Amino acid sequence: MSEEKLPESHGSAGHHEVAAHGDPFADPGLPAHEPRRTDIDERAAKRAERQVSLMFVVSMLATIGFIASFVAIDPDNIIYVWPLGHISEMNFALGMTLGLALFMIGAGAVHWARTLMSDHELPAERHPIEADDELRADVIEQFRTGAAESGFGRRKMIRNTLIGSMALVPLSGVVLLRDLGPLPEDKLAHTGWREATEAKPLQLINMNTNLPMKAEDIITGSLTFAMPEGLHVHDEDFQQQIAKDALMLVRIAPEDIKDDKSREMGFEGILAYSKICTHVGCPISLYEQQTHHALCPCHQSTFDLSDGARVIFGPAGHPLPQLKITTDEKGFLVATGDFDEPVGPSYWERAR
């Protein structure tokens, strides 16, 4: 590099106001400004511009890598990374790519400011907090001057790559919204009892004995819990399935059943209702024989099982869904279809 392009040969005078003798509060003055290499060498400035742009491009690529990792990597994959140990491959990839994307935006902005933006130090006197019209005009003018000195409009490569990286980074948050869970489709509207048909009914299995039940097994005034055949406690998705399939059976004298539709869906006074409360999904387990009321222990929603499981008290929004039951040729209780209404609390797509 020639001597005339060295920063030392382009020094400028500083704010030299020497402190007066005996006055410790006098302005000590500012050191002389020393221009940077990029201020006097256009090739160095272009090189710095390419470096800043490269950082912004790397940020964009890291954001794309974040989205690709979210889509392509199996959430159940576990890898070993020293010294972190065994960690989720997806979490590691998402953290590294998003961290790199944000870091490169910050590093690029810092490198841009330190090499290409104006670095002149200007003293400013203290002033009242309230701004007058002249000060407001001065601030606007300084903003325009700063925008011009930053080269944002002149250095198109930096400007375009910065806009690109800043535009892509928010996509990371949009993609994460997909991780709220799989799309529900019609899964909330149906249960495991959906497999039951008139031609191929499903047996009701006692959850205590794990055996099919006959009508004579259900005593008047008792409350029995059941699940569909084919569902086993040791199944991997048992908890998820039983959260919708859980059934409670109650036997009421036919003359005490007030709702005609409920009586028709039952068998000889045996009524089958969902065990899942329609308030927030708690399992109902308390039953009063004399009144035929079922009580949810969480928030005290009370349902009249003799009247179509109508809500008579509490915050539940609608009656308990009922399952149509009958018996097969061997006398075992079976279901011939799904619940008459979606099970559990209300949700957006629910009709009521």
N, C-alpha and C positions, 0 to 999 in steps of 0.2 A: 504494500500500500504506500502511495506517495505521501510525502511529509505534509502536504496541504490538506490531506484527508484524515489526519490524526486529530482526535478531539482536542488535544492540548493546544493545537495551533489555531483553534477557533474559539477560544475562551472569550467570554464577554464580561463586562464590568458588573459587579454586584451592587448591592445596596449598601455602600460603605459609609455608614454614619457611626464613627467611633464614639464609644462611650466617653462622656465627659468625666474628667478627673473628679473623684469624690461623689459621683452620682451612680449608685449601683443599679438604678432602674432605667437608665438611658438605653435607647435602642442599640443593641450590639451590632446591628447590620446583618445582611445576608451574604454568604460566600458567593463568589463569582460563579455564574452559570457555566457549566461545562457541557457542550453539545455532545450528544451520543453519536456513535458511528452511523446509525441509521438517519441522523439528521443531515449528515454531510455527504453520505455515500448512497446514491440511489440503488446501487446493486445490493447493498446491505439491507436497505429498506424493502426491496423486492423479495429478498431472501426471508426476511422476517414476516412479510405478508404471506409467503407460501407456507411458512411454519404455522402461522395462526390458522390459515385455511385448512392445513392438514389436520390440526387438532379438531376443528369443527367437523371435518369429514369423518374422522375416527369416531367422534361422538355419534354421528348419524349411523355409521356401521354398527356401533355398539347397541344403539336402539333397535336396529333391525335384528341384531343377534338376540336381544332380549325377547322380541316377539317370536322369533324362530324357536328359541329355547322353550318358551311357554307352550308353543303348539306341538313341538316334536318330542320333547323329553317326557318319559313316563314318570308321573309323580311318585311312583313307588320305588323308583331306582335309587339305590344307596351306593355311594362310592367312598373310597378312602382318600382323604386329602391330608397330608402331613402339614402342620401339626394339629389340624382340627379333628382328625379321626374320621369316623364313619358319619357321613352327613348325606342329606338328600341331594341328589345330582341336580334336580330342578332348582332347588333353593340356591345352591352354589352358583349355577349358571345365571340365574336371574340377578343375584346380588352382584356378581362380577360385571355383567354387561351393563346393568343400570348404573352401578357405581362408576364404571369407566365413562359412560355417556355423560353423566353429570360432571365428573372431574375434568373431562376434556373441554367442556364448555367453559368452566371456570378457569382452567389453565390457559385456554386460548384468549379469554378476555384479559387476563392478567398480562400475558405476553404481549398482546396488542397494546395495552396501556403503557407498558414499560419500554417498548421499542418504537412505537409509531405515533402515539398520541403526544400532544404537547406536554412537556414536563417543567415549564417555567414556573418558578415559585414567585408569587405575588403577595406582598403584604396587604392586609386589610384591617382598617381601623375598626374598633368596636363601635357598635351603633345600637340604637334602641331596637327592641324586639319588633315593635310595630313597623310595618313597611309603608313608606309613602309611595306616591305614584312614580316618582323618579326612580326609587329603588326597584319597584316592580318592573319598570321598563329596562332598568339595568340588568336585572336577573334574566329577563327574556333575551336581551342582547347577548349576555354571557352564554346562555344556553345555545343560541345560534352559533356563536363563535366556537364554543366547545364542539358542537356537531361538525362544524367545518374543519376544525383542527384535528378531530379524530379521524378524518378521512373516510367516514362512513359512506358518504355519497361518492367519493372519488375512487376508493379502493373497492371495486365491485366484487372481486373474488372473496374478500373477507366478509363483505356484506351478505352476499348470497349464501355462503357456507354457514354463516352465523344464523341467518333466517332458516335455513334448512335444518340445522341441528336443533334450534329452538322449537321448530314446528314438529319435529319427529318425537322429541322427548315426551310430550304429553300423551302420545299414543301408548306409552308404557302403562299409564294409569287406565286408559280406556280398555286395553287388553286385559288388565287385571280384573275388570268388572265381570269378565267371563268366568272368573274363578269363584264367583258367588255360588256356583253349583251347576249341575246339569240342568238343561231346560226341562221343566216339569211335564211338558206335553199334556197327556191326560192321566198321568200316574196318580195325581191327587184325587181323581174322581173314581178310581177303582181300587179294589183290594185283591188279595189272593183268592177270595171267594168268587171272583170273576170267572174262574175256570169251571165253576159248577153250572150244569145245564139240566134240563128235564131228562134228557137221555143219559147223561153221565153226571149224576149228582156227587157232591163231596160229603163224606161223613164228618160229623162233629166229634172231635177228639177231646176227651176230658183232660184239662191241663194238669190235673193232680195225678191221675192214674195213667195218662197217656194211652187210654183205651177208648174205643168207640162207645157211644152211649145209646141206650134204649129209652123209650118214653117213660117206662116204669122206674128208671133210675133217678128221674127228676121228681123230687118230693114237693108237694104244695107248700109254698112259703119259703122254700130254699132258694139260694142263689148259687149257680154253678158256672164256672168259667170254661170256655172251650176254644179250640183253634181248628183250622181246616186240616184234613188228612194230607199227608205229604210234607207237612212242616215239622221239623225236628229241632229240639233245643240246641243240638250241637251244630246246626247249619251255620255257615259263616255269616249269612245275612239274617239270622233268626230275629235279632232285636229290631232290625229295620222292618221286617215283615210283620211281626207280632204287634208292632206299634199301630198297624192299621187293621190287622185281621182279628185282634182279640175280641172275643164274644162273651156275653154273659146271658145265661139262660135262667128264666124265672117261670115258675108254674103258678098260675092264678086260676081260681075257679072260673069257668067260662062265663057264668052269670055276672061275675064281678068285672069283666073286661068291658070298658065303656066304649072303646073305639072299634067300630065294625071292621075297618080295614086291618087293624092290628090283629083282631081275632082271626081273620081269614089268612093272614100270613103266618100264624102260629099253628100248632098242632095239639089238639085236645087241651088247650089252656097253657101250653108251653110256648113262651114268647122268647125270641132271640134278638137281643139288641147289641149294638156296638158298645164295647166297654170303654171307649175313648170319649171323654167329655168334650162337648162342642164349644167349650170356652177357650181353653188353651191346651187341650189334649192330655190332661191328666187321666190316669186309669181310675175308673169308678169302682169302688169296692164295698160300699156300705149300703145295706138294704134293710128296710123296715117292713116286716111282714104285714102288720095290720093295715097300714096305709098304702102299701105297694110303692113306696117312694124310694128311689135310689139317690144317694147323696155322694157328690164328688168331694173328697176330703181336702182338696186344694183351696177352693174358693167358695165352697158350700152351695154350688149349683144343685138344685133338687129337681128330679124328674119323676113324673107320675107314670110308672110302667103300665098301669092299668088303663091309661088314656093315651096310648101312642107315644109314651115317653115324653109327654109335653113338659116344658119348663114351667115350674110353678114358683121357683125362687132362685135368686142368684144371677150372676152375669152371663150365663150361657145364652147364646143367641138363637138356637133352634133345637128341636127335639133330637133325641138319639136316633140314628138310622136303624132300621129294622131289617132283619134277614128272613126271607121266606124259608120255612122248613117243613119237612114232612118225614115219612119213614120209608125205608127201602123194603124189599121183599123179606129181609131177615129181621125187620123190626128196628133197625138202627136209625137214629135221627140223622137226616141228611139235609143239605142245602141245595136248592135248585137254581140259584142265581146269586148275584151280588147284592149288596145292601141297596135299599131303595133310594138312598141319598149318599153323597160323599161323606166319608167318615172324618170326624175331628172338627177343628175350628174352621171358621169361614176363611176364605182366601179370595183374591181378586176376581178370578175367573168363575167362582161359584155362582150359581144362578140365584141363590138366596142364603 
